[in-house]
């Protein structure tokens, strides 16, 4: 939803090998067969967990053994699948994205970024708020020091009427890295929704200075609002909030 920084670069041979592994665990028939929720088996996070047939579990175990033989660590192989998944997601191809995230999960189930990816897809593709938050929570436990994960996590709360929970996550993000992109957009949006216009203006200044897309017009509009504990006065119209990256 926000950014994904490539974690590493593989050799050309490794890339070709891992691309060949991409969908090897599932036959064409399996990919086409939809489950009751309307998605193909390999487009469900973790292949639906307990719903994976035994023969496919065996195929997946074989896939992991083959990956071992390359001499590339499973963590790096998993990270590379995540990189491909984020690239697909940023191109609005959620089907390919979730398949890559599943590949990453298969290769390294301790990779916290995998659950981040699952959360994003569940939220953006399926509108599954409960499922998305569960995945984000798991991702955070595994990657507690990833500020960009925290921004995405906070965005889900901010967009769903939980500004206080969002503020906590955005503040955690900037405490880890004060230059975290879109953290200040999130703080401004959440504080406005929480009727805390003083902090909204404070972080609008800070975010503007650090390069977040917060306009001078928005800041000027906030500056004109009388200081009050009751939020935005009824007769005051605020220009559009800073926008998230799509």
BELFEN-V90578 format. One record per residue. N is the residue number from 1. RES is the residue in three letters. PSI is psi as a letter, one per 20 degrees, with the letter a starting at -180 (none if undefined). OMEGA is omega in degrees with one decimal (* if undefined). D_FIRST is the distance of its C-alpha to the first C-alpha in whole Angstrom. Layout:
{{N | RES | PSI | OMEGA | D_FIRST} {N | RES | PSI | OMEGA | D_FIRST}}
This chain:
{{1 | UNK | h | -179.1 | 0} {2 | UNK | f | -178.6 | 4} {3 | UNK | q | 168.1 | 6} {4 | UNK | o | 179.4 | 9} {5 | UNK | p | 177.0 | 12} {6 | UNK | p | -174.3 | 15} {7 | UNK | h | -176.8 | 17} {8 | UNK | r | 174.4 | 20} {9 | UNK | p | 179.5 | 22} {10 | UNK | r | 174.4 | 24} {11 | UNK | r | 178.7 | 28} {12 | UNK | g | 179.5 | 28} {13 | UNK | g | -178.0 | 30} {14 | UNK | g | 179.0 | 27} {15 | UNK | g | -179.6 | 25} {16 | UNK | g | -179.1 | 27} {17 | UNK | g | -177.1 | 28} {18 | UNK | h | 175.4 | 25} {19 | UNK | h | 178.9 | 24} {20 | UNK | h | 179.1 | 27} {21 | UNK | i | -166.8 | 26} {22 | UNK | g | -174.4 | 23} {23 | UNK | k | -175.3 | 24} {24 | UNK | h | -176.3 | 28} {25 | UNK | i | -176.6 | 27} {26 | UNK | p | 175.8 | 28} {27 | UNK | r | 177.8 | 30} {28 | UNK | h | -179.9 | 30} {29 | UNK | g | -179.8 | 31} {30 | UNK | h | -179.2 | 29} {31 | UNK | h | -175.3 | 26} {32 | UNK | h | -174.0 | 27} {33 | UNK | o | -178.3 | 28} {34 | UNK | q | 171.0 | 26} {35 | UNK | r | -175.8 | 26} {36 | UNK | h | 180.0 | 27} {37 | UNK | j | 172.9 | 23} {38 | UNK | i | -179.7 | 23} {39 | UNK | q | 174.5 | 21} {40 | UNK | q | -175.3 | 23} {41 | UNK | g | -177.6 | 23} {42 | UNK | j | 174.0 | 21} {43 | UNK | j | 174.2 | 18} {44 | UNK | p | 179.4 | 19} {45 | UNK | p | 178.8 | 17} {46 | UNK | k | 179.6 | 20} {47 | UNK | k | -179.0 | 22} {48 | UNK | j | -179.4 | 23} {49 | UNK | d | -171.8 | 24} {50 | UNK | i | -175.5 | 28} {51 | UNK | j | -177.1 | 28} {52 | UNK | p | 179.9 | 28} {53 | UNK | q | -176.5 | 32} {54 | UNK | g | -178.0 | 34} {55 | UNK | h | 178.3 | 34} {56 | UNK | h | 173.8 | 31} {57 | UNK | g | 177.6 | 31} {58 | UNK | g | 179.3 | 33} {59 | UNK | h | 178.9 | 32} {60 | UNK | g | 178.0 | 29} {61 | UNK | h | 176.8 | 31} {62 | UNK | h | 179.2 | 33} {63 | UNK | g | 179.4 | 29} {64 | UNK | g | 178.2 | 29} {65 | UNK | g | 179.0 | 32} {66 | UNK | h | 178.2 | 32} {67 | UNK | h | 177.4 | 29} {68 | UNK | h | -174.1 | 31} {69 | UNK | i | -179.3 | 34} {70 | UNK | i | -176.1 | 32} {71 | UNK | i | 176.6 | 32} {72 | UNK | p | -179.2 | 28} {73 | UNK | q | 178.6 | 27} {74 | UNK | h | 177.4 | 25} {75 | UNK | g | 178.7 | 22} {76 | UNK | h | 177.9 | 22} {77 | UNK | g | 178.5 | 22} {78 | UNK | g | 179.8 | 19} {79 | UNK | h | 179.7 | 17} {80 | UNK | h | 176.0 | 18} {81 | UNK | h | 177.2 | 17} {82 | UNK | g | 179.3 | 13} {83 | UNK | g | 178.0 | 13} {84 | UNK | h | 179.8 | 14} {85 | UNK | g | 178.8 | 12} {86 | UNK | h | 178.5 | 9} {87 | UNK | g | 178.5 | 11} {88 | UNK | g | -179.6 | 12} {89 | UNK | g | -179.9 | 8} {90 | UNK | i | 173.4 | 8} {91 | UNK | j | 178.4 | 11} {92 | UNK | k | 177.8 | 11} {93 | UNK | m | -175.9 | 13} {94 | UNK | h | 179.5 | 12} {95 | UNK | g | 177.8 | 15} {96 | UNK | h | -178.7 | 15} {97 | UNK | g | -176.5 | 12} {98 | UNK | h | 176.3 | 14} {99 | UNK | g | 178.5 | 17} {100 | UNK | h | 178.4 | 16} {101 | UNK | h | 175.6 | 14} {102 | UNK | h | 176.4 | 18} {103 | UNK | g | 179.5 | 19} {104 | UNK | g | 178.6 | 18} {105 | UNK | g | -179.5 | 19} {106 | UNK | h | -177.1 | 22} {107 | UNK | h | -179.8 | 23} {108 | UNK | n | -176.9 | 22} {109 | UNK | i | 176.4 | 21} {110 | UNK | j | 178.5 | 21} {111 | UNK | o | -176.7 | 18} {112 | UNK | h | 180.0 | 16} {113 | UNK | h | 178.9 | 13} {114 | UNK | g | -177.2 | 14} {115 | UNK | h | 171.2 | 13} {116 | UNK | g | 178.9 | 10} {117 | UNK | g | 177.8 | 9} {118 | UNK | g | -179.8 | 11} {119 | UNK | g | 179.4 | 10} {120 | UNK | g | -178.7 | 7} {121 | UNK | g | 179.0 | 9} {122 | UNK | h | -178.9 | 12} {123 | UNK | g | -173.8 | 10} {124 | UNK | h | -177.4 | 9} {125 | UNK | g | -170.0 | 12} {126 | UNK | i | -174.7 | 14} {127 | UNK | k | -176.6 | 14} {128 | UNK | n | -175.4 | 15} {129 | UNK | g | -178.8 | 15} {130 | UNK | g | 179.4 | 17} {131 | UNK | g | -179.9 | 16} {132 | UNK | g | -179.1 | 13} {133 | UNK | h | 176.9 | 14} {134 | UNK | g | -179.9 | 17} {135 | UNK | g | 178.2 | 14} {136 | UNK | h | 178.1 | 12} {137 | UNK | g | 178.3 | 16} {138 | UNK | g | 179.2 | 17} {139 | UNK | g | -178.7 | 15} {140 | UNK | h | 178.2 | 16} {141 | UNK | h | -177.7 | 19} {142 | UNK | h | 178.7 | 19} {143 | UNK | m | -174.2 | 17} {144 | UNK | i | -175.5 | 18} {145 | UNK | k | 179.5 | 18} {146 | UNK | o | -174.7 | 14} {147 | UNK | h | -179.1 | 13} {148 | UNK | h | 172.1 | 9} {149 | UNK | g | -178.7 | 9} {150 | UNK | h | 178.0 | 11} {151 | UNK | g | 177.0 | 9} {152 | UNK | g | 178.9 | 6} {153 | UNK | g | 179.4 | 10} {154 | UNK | h | 179.9 | 11} {155 | UNK | h | 179.4 | 9} {156 | UNK | g | 177.9 | 10} {157 | UNK | g | -176.9 | 14} {158 | UNK | g | -177.9 | 14} {159 | UNK | i | -176.2 | 13} {160 | UNK | k | 170.1 | 15} {161 | UNK | k | 178.4 | 18} {162 | UNK | m | -174.6 | 18} {163 | UNK | h | -178.4 | 18} {164 | UNK | g | 176.9 | 20} {165 | UNK | h | 179.1 | 18} {166 | UNK | g | -179.6 | 15} {167 | UNK | g | -179.7 | 18} {168 | UNK | g | -179.1 | 19} {169 | UNK | g | 179.4 | 15} {170 | UNK | h | 177.4 | 15} {171 | UNK | h | 175.2 | 18} {172 | UNK | h | -179.6 | 18} {173 | UNK | g | -177.7 | 15} {174 | UNK | h | 174.6 | 17} {175 | UNK | h | 176.6 | 20} {176 | UNK | g | -179.5 | 19} {177 | UNK | o | -176.3 | 18} {178 | UNK | i | 178.3 | 19} {179 | UNK | j | 179.9 | 17} {180 | UNK | o | -177.8 | 14} {181 | UNK | p | 176.6 | 12} {182 | UNK | i | 174.6 | 11} {183 | UNK | h | -178.7 | 12} {184 | UNK | h | 171.0 | 15} {185 | UNK | g | 179.2 | 14} {186 | UNK | g | 179.7 | 13} {187 | UNK | g | -179.7 | 16} {188 | UNK | g | -178.8 | 18} {189 | UNK | g | -177.3 | 16} {190 | UNK | g | -179.8 | 17} {191 | UNK | h | 176.0 | 21} {192 | UNK | g | -179.5 | 22} {193 | UNK | h | 177.1 | 21} {194 | UNK | j | -179.1 | 23} {195 | UNK | k | 175.2 | 26} {196 | UNK | m | -172.5 | 26} {197 | UNK | h | 177.5 | 26} {198 | UNK | g | 177.8 | 28} {199 | UNK | h | 176.2 | 25} {200 | UNK | g | 179.5 | 22} {201 | UNK | g | 179.2 | 25} {202 | UNK | g | -177.8 | 25} {203 | UNK | i | 172.0 | 21} {204 | UNK | g | 175.4 | 21} {205 | UNK | g | -176.7 | 24} {206 | UNK | g | -179.1 | 22} {207 | UNK | g | 177.5 | 19} {208 | UNK | g | -179.5 | 21} {209 | UNK | h | -176.6 | 23} {210 | UNK | j | 171.1 | 20} {211 | UNK | j | 175.6 | 18} {212 | UNK | q | -176.7 | 15} {213 | UNK | m | 177.8 | 16} {214 | UNK | o | -170.0 | 18} {215 | UNK | q | 174.6 | 21} {216 | UNK | h | -179.4 | 25} {217 | UNK | g | 178.9 | 26} {218 | UNK | g | 179.5 | 23} {219 | UNK | g | 179.4 | 25} {220 | UNK | h | 178.7 | 28} {221 | UNK | g | 177.7 | 28} {222 | UNK | h | -178.4 | 27} {223 | UNK | h | -177.1 | 30} {224 | UNK | i | -177.8 | 32} {225 | UNK | p | -179.9 | 32} {226 | UNK | q | 177.6 | 34} {227 | UNK | p | -177.8 | 34} {228 | UNK | q | 176.9 | 34} {229 | UNK | j | -174.9 | 33} {230 | UNK | j | 177.6 | 32} {231 | UNK | b | -174.4 | 29} {232 | UNK | p | 177.3 | 29} {233 | UNK | q | -174.7 | 33} {234 | UNK | h | -176.2 | 33} {235 | UNK | j | -178.9 | 35} {236 | UNK | p | 177.7 | 32} {237 | UNK | p | -180.0 | 29} {238 | UNK | p | 176.9 | 26} {239 | UNK | r | -175.5 | 24} {240 | UNK | q | 177.7 | 21} {241 | UNK | q | 172.6 | 18} {242 | UNK | q | -174.1 | 16} {243 | UNK | q | 169.5 | 13} {244 | UNK | q | 166.4 | 9} {245 | UNK | p | -177.7 | 7} {246 | UNK | none | * | 7}}
